[in-house]
Amino acid sequence: MSQPQQLIAGANAPLPTDNISIRILSQNAIDCAAYRLTTDGKVRGDGDMIFYGQTRSDDASVSFRGHDSDGFFDIDLSAQPANIEKIALAFSSAQTLAQVGDVDIQVLQGSQVLMTCQLTATGRNEKAIILAECYRRQGSWKFRFIAQGFEGGLKPLSEHFGVEIADEAPAQSQPQSINTQKPINTQKAASASQTNTPPPIAAGNTSAPSINLSKITLTKNQSSINLTKRDDFGKISVNLDWNQRPNTDKSAPKKGILGDLFKQHKAGGIDLDVGAMIHLKNGEKTLIQALGNRFGSLTSAPYVCLRADDRTGQVSGGEWLDINGQQWSQIEEVFIFAFIYEGAPNWAQTDGVVTIHVLEQPPIETRLTEGTGNLPMCAIARLVNQNGSINVERINEYFKGHQEMDKAFNWGFSWKRGSK
C-alpha cells in the first residue's frame, strides 16, 4: 500500500470519482461544517449545509458522523448535482485556533488514506477556518488544502456561503436544577408543573429559515430543559459518542495527530455501551442494553430500541438509542445510562458526550466530565413525560455498577451478571 500524499496549504491532488471520506481530527472540540456550492460560491439552499444540526444534505450524498474532535464527512462525488461546483469544508470554535491546537485532515477511500494535511495552530487567532474543498476540474474532482482563516464564528461563516440562519431562541431565564437522588413522580408533579418545569422551547416557525445553529448544553448550572407538548415528537435519537483516539499528554510538545493514527487501536481501546431503563404509563418497567441482547423495539412496547452495538471501538459515530416519539404518551420516563464494558474506567480519557436529537429542536448535549476514581457506570440523563411534554434532565452521576445505580434511583430491577 502506497504512503498517503501529504499536502501543504494551497496544494491540490486528484480525487476518486465515487465515495470518499474526509476525516477532521483536533485536540479540542470544534464544530465542523460542509457547504455544497455553485459557481457563484453560494449554496442553493439550506439543504446544502451539513453540520451537527443537519447531518445530511437534502439528497443524502454528503453526511457527517463522528465526534467533535474526530469527525467524518462521507461524500459520494458521483451523486453530486451537476450545478454543484465545489464542497467547502470548514470549522469554528469558541476558542482561537492557537487554543484549539493543531488540526489534521485525512482523505480516505474506504480504509485507505489517500492524502493528509496538517493545519498548524501556532500564532493563529482565528476562530473559524475554511479548511479545504473538493472541486470540479475538467470533468473530474480534485481536493485542495486551503487553511484560510475567517473572521467570526459559524454564523457569519455560513452566511458567507449564502446560508440563511434562523435567529437564536431567547435564553432560558430560569434554568431548573434537579435532585438526582430520586426519580420524579410525574403523577404528583403534574399539579406543580407550572413551578417545577423550565420554560418550554417554542415550536419552530416553518416560514423562517430552517437552519438553526443553536446547541443546548446541559450543565450543573442549567441541568434541564422542557420541550413543549405535541401530538407527535417523531423519532427521538440519543447518541453516545466518545474520543476513540488514545489520550495524549497535552502538557507535552504538540507534534500533531497523524503520527499515531495507524496505531490507535493496537493498545486496546475502551468500549462504551449506552442503555436505558424505561417506565411505561401502564406501570411496566423494561431494561434496554446490548449486554444480554436486550435491544428493545420501536414499534411495540417499550417503544425504545438500541441500534447495533459496536464492540470494535473502530466505528465512528458512537452508539445510538431511538425512542418512538409517536408513542410518547405511553411512556412515563426513559432513564439513559452508559457503562465502560471493556477497558480501564477512565471517563476523562473517553471525552464522552451524549446528544439528544428531537425533531425541530436544537441538539441537546451533555458531557460525561465528572467521573472520578474507577467507577464504570454513569447515570447520564432522563427524559420524563410531564403532561405530554418532554423534560430532559441531566444527571451525570457515577456508580460501581447497575445494581448501585438502580438502588440510587429506586427502579427495583433484579440484577445478575451477564455478557454480550
N, C-alpha and C positions, 0 to 999 in steps of 0.2 A: 504494500500500500504506500503510495507516494505521500510525502510530507505536505501538510497544508501550506498554501501560499500565504505569506504574511504581507499585508497591505499597510502602507503609511497613508496619512491624510492626503487626499487628493487623488490617490491611485485607484484604478479600476481593474476588473477582471471579468471574464465571461461567466455566465451562469448556465446551468442546465435549463432545458425548456419546459420542465414539468414541476414536480413538487420539491420544494426546499424548505428548510427551517433556519431561522436566524435566531441565535441564542445570545441574550444580553446578560452578562454577569457583572455584578457590582459588589462592593464591600459593605454597602449600606442600602437601605430600601430606597427605591426610585419608582416613579410612575412612568411606564413605557407606553408609547402610542405609535400607531402606524396610520398613514394617510394615503389613500389612493387618489392620485392627482391627474388632471387632464393637461393639455398643452399649455393652459394658462397658469399652471401651478396651483390650481384650486381643486377641492373636492367637488363632486357632482351634487352631493347631498350628505345628510347625516350618516347614511349607511356606509360611507367611505372612510369613517374614522373607527379604528379598532383600539380599545383600551380597557382598563379594568371594569368600567361601567357598561361596556358593549363589546363583548369579547369575540364577536364575529362580524364580518362585513355583511351587507344585506344579501349577498349571494353565497355566503359561507366559504368563499375561496381564499379568504385571509382570516386567520383566527389567532387568538392569544391564549397561552396557557402558562402555568408555572408560578413561581414565587416572585415577590417584588425585588429580590436580589438575584434571581436566576430565572428569567422569563424566556419564552419561546414565541416567535411569530411563525406560524405554519402558513406557507404561501403556495398556492397552485398557480404557477405562472401561466400555464397553458389555458387556464379558465378565466384570465383577466379580460374584461370587456375591451373592445377594440379602441375605445376612446380613453382608456387609462394608459398614460404615458410613463408614469413612474409611481413607485411606492416609497414614500419617505418614512424613515424610522427615527424616532426621537424619544427623549425622556425629560422629565422635570423632577425637581425635588425642592423641599423646603430649605435644604442646605445648599451651599455653593458646591461646585464640583470638587474644589480643594478639600472640603469637609467630607464629601461622599467617598472620595478615593478613586483610584483608577477603575475604569470600566472596560471590560473586554467583550469582544464580539466574535462569534463563530458563525460561519455559513456552512450548513450541513445539507447533505443529500442522504437521507436515511441516517445511518450511524456514522457515515464518513464525513470528516471535517474537511471541507474544500479550501477554506481560507479563514484567516484570523486577523483581527485588528485590535490595537490597544489604544484607548483614549487616556492619555496621561493627565493626572489631576493637578500636578504641581503648579501653583501660581494662578490657577483659573478660578475666577469668582462668579462665573455664570451659574444660574440655577436651572437653566434649560439648555439642552444641546440637541441639534439636529445631527444624529449620528452617521447615517448612511442612507443610501437609496438604491433601489432596484429600478432600472430604467431600460426602455426600449432603444435599441440601436441597430438600424438596418435589418429589421425583422427578427432580431434576437434580443435576449435580455442580458444586461450586464449589472454588476454591483460596484458601487463607488463608496469608499470610506470618506466621509465629509468632515466630521468633528467640528462643526461650526457652532459657536455659542449663540444664544438667543436671549435677549433681554426679556425678563418677566417669567411667568410660570406656565402651567399647562393651558390656561385660558387664552392668554394672548398668543401663545404658540399655535393653538388650534384655530383661533380666529385668523391668524396669518395665512393658514391654509384654506380659509373660506368656510370653516365650520361655524354654524350658528349655535352659540352656547346659551342655555337657559340660565336665567338669574338664579342664584342660590336661594334656597328656602331660608326664612329667618331662623336665627339660632334659637335653640330651646332656652326659655327663660329660667325654668326651674328644673334642672336635671334631678332625677329621683335616685336616691341611694336606696339600697335594699339590704335586708337582713338575710345573709346567705346561710344561716343555720337552720332555717325551717322552710319547707315548701309552702308556697302560697295556697291558701284555701280560697279558691275563687268563688265558692258559694257565699262565704262570709264577706269576701272582698267586694262583691257586687254592689252592696249598698254604700260602700265607701269609695267607689271608683272615681268620683269627682275629685277627691283629695289625694288618692294614692296613685293615680295614673298620670304619667308625664304628658305634656301637651302632644296631641296627635300630629302625625305628618299628613298634611293635606294631600289629596289625590292630585296627580298631575293634570295640567291643562293641556288637552290634546292639540289646541291651536298654537301652543307655544313651541319654540324649538325643542326637539326631543333629546338633544344631548345635554346631559346634566353631569357636571364634573364633581358633584358632591360625593363625599365619602364619610359615613358616620363611624367614628371610632369610639367604642365604649371603653371607659377608663374607670379608675376608682372614683373620680370626681363626677363623671357622667356615666352612671352604671346601667342605665336602662333607657329605652325608647319605646313609644307606643305607636303602632301602625293602625290607622283608622279602620273600623269595621267595614267590610264589604261582602258582597254575596259570594265572590269567587276570588281567592288570592292567587289562583293559578298554581304552578309548580314552584314550591319554595325549595331552594337548593342551599345546602350547607357544605362548605368546602374547608377541609383541614389541610393546610399546606405547611411545609417546613423546608428549611435550608438543607438540601441533600448533598452539599459540598462539605468537606472537612472543615472544622473550625480552625481559623488561622489566628496566630498571635498578633493582635492589632498593635501591640507595642513594638513589634519587630519592624525592620525596614520594609516598606511596601515594594514587592517585586512582581506584582501582577498575579493574576489568577490562572493564566493559561498554562503555566508550567506544571500545575498539578491536575489538570483536567482529566488526564487519562489514567490517573492513579486513584481517583476519589472513592471508588468502591472496594478497593482491594483490602483496606484495613477493616472492613465490616462496618456497615452503617447502622443507624438507628431506625427501627421500624415503628412508626406511629400508627395507631389504629383509632378510628373515630367510631363512636357508638352512641346509642340513645336509649333512655328509658321513657316509655310512653304511657300516659294515663288517659284513657278514653272517658268520655262522658258517662258511659254505661258502667263505669267502675273498673273495667278490665285494665290490667297493667301488663306491659309487654317489654321485653328487652330486645334491642337490635344491636348486633355487633358481628364481626367476622368470626370471632372466637366462638366455636360451636356451630358455625354456619347458620347463624340466625340473621338472615338478610332482610326479612320483612316483606311487605307488599304495599304497592301504591294503590292498587285497585280494590283491595279489601282490607279489613282491619289488620294491622293498626294504621294503615294509610301512610306508613313511613317505610322507606326502602333504602338499604345500603347498596351502593354500586359495587362493582367488582373490587375485591381487596387487592392492593399492591403489596406483595411480600418481597419484592426485589429491591425496593428503595431506588430504582432507576427510572421509574415512570414519573415524568414531571406532571405537575398539576395536582398532586396530593390525592386525598381521598374525599369522596362525596357521599352525602346523605340527602335524599329527596323526601319532601313532605307534600302530600296531595292537598293543596290549598282549597280545592273544591269541597273537601270534606272537613274543613277546619271546625265546623260546627259540631263534629263528632269527637273532637279532641279537646281534652282538658289541659294537658301540658306535655311538652316534649323537652326532656332534660338531656342536654348534649354533653358528652364527656370524651376524653381521649386518654389513651394509656400507651406507654412505651412497651411494646411487646417483645422487642429484641434490642439489645444494646444497653449500655450503662445509662441509667436515668440522669440525663443532663439536659434540662429544659432550656438553659441558656444557649447551649450549642445548637439546639434544634431551631431556634428563632421561629417558633411556631406561630401561625396566625390562622384564625377561623373567620371566614367571611360568609355572611348570610345574604343570599340574593332573593329578593322578593319583587315580583312584577311591579313596574312603575315606581320603584323606590330606589334610593341610592344604596349601594352596598353597605352593609353593616359589618364592621370587623372588630375583633378583639384579639389582643396578642397574649400569648402564654409566656409572660415575662417574669413571673414571681415564684417559679418553682425553686425550692431550696432543698438541700440535703439530697437524699436518694429516694424520694417519693415518686413512683412511676405513674400515678393516676391523677388526672386533672379534671375536676368538675368545671366545665367551661362556661356554659350559659344555659338558660331555659327560655322556651317560648311558651307563654301562658295565655290561655284563652280568657280574656276579660270582657264579658258581654259581647263576644264576637270580634273584638279587636285582638291584635297580637301584641302582647307586651314582651319585648325582648330584654332579658336581664342578664348582665354579666355576673359571673360568679368567681372564676379564676382561683379556686382553692385546690389544694393538693393532698393526696391520701396515699396510704400504703397499698390499697387495693380496692376492688369492687365492694367488698363487704363493709369496709370502713366508710366509704363514700355513701353507700346505701343507708347505713345507720345514721350518718350525719344529717341526711335529708329525709329520713323516715319513709323510704319506699317499701320496705318489707319483703324483698325478694329473699329466697334461699339460694346460697351460692355454693358451688363446688368447682374444683379446678378443672379447666378444660384446655383444649388445644385446637389449632386450626387443622 
